[in-house]
Amino acid sequence: MRRTAMANITANRPDFINVLERIKQVVGPKGWTNDLESMLPYMTDWRGICRAEALMVVRPKTTEEIAKLVTLCAEGCISIIPQGGNTSLCGGSIPLNSGEEIIVSLARMNKVLNVDPDNYTITVEAGCILKDLQNAASKANRYFPLSLAAEGSAMIGGNLSTNAGGTNVLRYGNARDLVLGLEVVLADGRIWNGLRGLRKDNTGYDLKHLFLGSEGTLGIITAAVLKIFPKPTEVCSAFCAVPNVDAAVTLLGIARAESGDAVETFELMPRLMIDLVMKHIADCKDPLKERYDFYVLIELVSSASVDSGISERLESILSNAFESGLVIDAAIAQNETQRQAFWKLRENASESQRIEGASIKNDISVPVSRIAEFYDTAWIKLAEIEPNIRLVAFGHIGDGNLHYNLQISEHGDKNAFLARYEEFSRVVNEIVVEMGGSISAEHGIGRFKRKELAYYKDKVSMDLMGSIKNSMDPAGILNPGKVV
Amino acid sequence: MRRTAMANITANRPDFINVLERIKQVVGPKGWTNDLESMLPYMTDWRGICRAEALMVVRPKTTEEIAKLVTLCAEGCISIIPQGGNTSLCGGSIPLNSGEEIIVSLARMNKVLNVDPDNYTITVEAGCILKDLQNAASKANRYFPLSLAAEGSAMIGGNLSTNAGGTNVLRYGNARDLVLGLEVVLADGRIWNGLRGLRKDNTGYDLKHLFLGSEGTLGIITAAVLKIFPKPTEVCSAFCAVPNVDAAVTLLGIARAESGDAVETFELMPRLMIDLVMKHIADCKDPLKERYDFYVLIELVSSASVDSGISERLESILSNAFESGLVIDAAIAQNETQRQAFWKLRENASESQRIEGASIKNDISVPVSRIAEFYDTAWIKLAEIEPNIRLVAFGHIGDGNLHYNLQISEHGDKNAFLARYEEFSRVVNEIVVEMGGSISAEHGIGRFKRKELAYYKDKVSMDLMGSIKNSMDPAGILNPGKVV
């Protein structure tokens, strides 16, 4: 049943029409669409779990255009869904189901505005694709460390709005830790200009941290000044088989200490994850001859301009780990091609799960010291209630963060499986909370986890978040139905 | 004229008496004083610039006691001045002049609650002295990097409330970057329990960053979970004479690149600072035979358990720098005693300035790439309006942060000098703002810089801060007259 959103809304909310016409004038003919087919990619989440209609998609070119259109929306009480690369795993950039919202895509604001290698900063528009940003830093002999599987299409504005994590958090922190300054359009259309590249600024409350991770519910991030770092000159990667999760955590501690904290990546991967990637993704190869239950991808990085010795150190760490039984087999990348082959396995984890069929994602964290205990405890309880479930738990154990994903059994019924989402997640989350962990470590809350947030988060936190939202967006027009 | 604050207030505000009596019951006989002499150290700022009376000083032992007394204050509309080690350089922990406030000292809440070496975290009460916290981490073979001159008396709660900087920001970030979790008593007496040691937690707005750096105006920090790091196994220090500020900045860039980002400290010091320290502080020695205009204290640090080679690297960096003229003389510490001797010069900078006489502190930051330009531009303009002023500009240039302090001339009149505070600071701050810098890089706003904040900060930021303050402390009882 094809119809345009505009035609639909004309009947329901005639008062919107005038506002929408004025927004069209602000962004110009190339800056909007209400054609249903063109709008589809903006209205569907990456995993294809939800689809919701919108009045139209606007694609402004400047911060001023956004400020003007937000002002119009504020006057007309039209809600706004800010959207970057739309790679959220929690439906964070998808409208609600009313059809009465507009999607503001940052895709045309994709410029790198400035690279300052001496100040170790890069200034970018929010629609800049993460990969392009990494490349711009690299061209200036610098390094932007935020890295995640979706980096080829994810946009930095979305990464910042969701405080993305990724594979380099251990050494460089989460997305919020990489931000020095922001420019944000507020709910009333005013522009907050915090676009400064300072390492230190104690002039009042730190407003940028409010916008970072608030998923577009307090303002629309339009540009950012980000930290860049000396470019790595040497990267040593090993793909190791470990006997269990406990051994992986112990190995991490040893590797941090012996390498002088040069560990940039430490990713846990179970056998089933490797199997799924090799089944669904072309040109993947198991780096080891035998099959093992668990693997870690470990990388040591140095940015020293002289020989850092990390290659010898990685070998020495692994050789000691063999002797003590922490590692049972390993391959060290001899060149960049081999290294990329290791990463291809890790980075296609989500994609191969998607192709394999339905899955329930639990993006959890616990203190690093309790991660092995968590892994086993949750698995025992899940297996009790559903023996046919498949566990694909992988991720950044250096940060205490596991994607504790539950995959449907090989010939399982999708709807029956997904219907038990709450039941399964409840089992996982109860253990997470009891261990002082987080039910959403890096993916955020979005649409999908809002109910869980309200259930698990303490009342004082919910009250504080509510009062901040009320004071900054009293009409509730910014990304409604997300987070709070 | 000696009188007790209580006697004074009995006449003015009889309604307070009942509340104060109930607060005394909450904290017990050892938990309060209203004896003027006992209260004096709490009512006077470290530099002796301001003194203000208070109703009484309470010294609670637990978070629950604080929660109860804040509830009573909220009911009775009595304002609260939270206080740690009272080492603020901006009068951040000193009452206003009404005499109608109570000081809540965290000094008796000084315990280290937990050290978790595997999770790389330490949990402490807010009154824990920074030095004690460093020592507790060290005992567990870990490292807490926050370090500043006042660390022997400053308390971590104050460090966090002001987002303290210090000498290791270049490598480890500011105080806020070291925090994983907080416990905070809110303005209505409720306890916000965010005391978790997670590297990743994206469940809603990041509330902890609101309290960090808000100088006790949004809540009273009572405990924190902090990041700790692998303990350094090797520290190499050099005290170098450089021809000018520009050379220092260039040297920093080279040192970061050649050392593989192992630079932990990079402090600029002018000759006059060294002279003042040697004049006023016992047992200080100039590490170099000749006199030079500028020095940097540089430290490379490694936590590798095997030889890291940083000692050779420091020598190679300096030897290249000699050849290119970036360094004109240098001493490398041969042992810990010599290293401590270098640090004694740097850490007594503020103390020796205090003994020497009146000074006007400008704790500014600009992008690192513009710091040399700033140094000269501001100095030329200042010398134009007052040729007898003495410049003691030192600090953390790796963070773009200078303590651009103006010292009274040798036989100058203190009152006449301090009367020109605004005039001098205006000259400095105008240049800071024009260069996109901060008028308070790490010291905060407190009482002293509030007027400047209102003058220099943009209206949108001030509005946002005001609305956050209103939503979290509507009666304005938390540290009134500070920041907002």
Interface residues (C-beta under 8 A of the other chain):
Chain A: D116 D118 N119 Y120 T121 T162 N163 G165 V169 L170 G173 N174 R176 D177 L186 R190 I191 W192 N193 G194 R196 G197 L198 R199 K200 D201 N202 T203 G204 Y205 D206 L207 H209 L210 L212 G213 S214 L218 F229 P230 T233 V249 G253 R256 A257 E258 S259 G260 D261 A262 S302 S303 A304 S305 V306 S308 G309 R313 S316 S365 V366 P367 V368 S369 R370 H396 G398 D399 G400 N401 G436 G437 S438 I439 S440 A441 E442 H443 G444 I445 L453 Y456 K457 D458 V460 S461 M462 L464 M465 S467 I468 N470 S471 M472 V483 V484
Chain B: D116 D118 N119 Y120 T121 T162 N163 G165 V169 L170 G173 N174 R176 D177 L186 R190 I191 W192 N193 G194 R196 G197 L198 R199 K200 D201 N202 T203 G204 Y205 D206 L207 H209 L210 L212 G213 S214 L218 F229 P230 T233 V249 G253 R256 A257 E258 S259 G260 D261 A262 S302 S303 A304 S305 V306 S308 G309 R313 S316 S365 V366 P367 V368 S369 R370 H396 G398 D399 G400 N401 G436 G437 S438 I439 S440 A441 E442 H443 G444 I445 L453 Y456 K457 D458 V460 S461 M462 L464 M465 S467 I468 N470 S471 M472 V483 V484
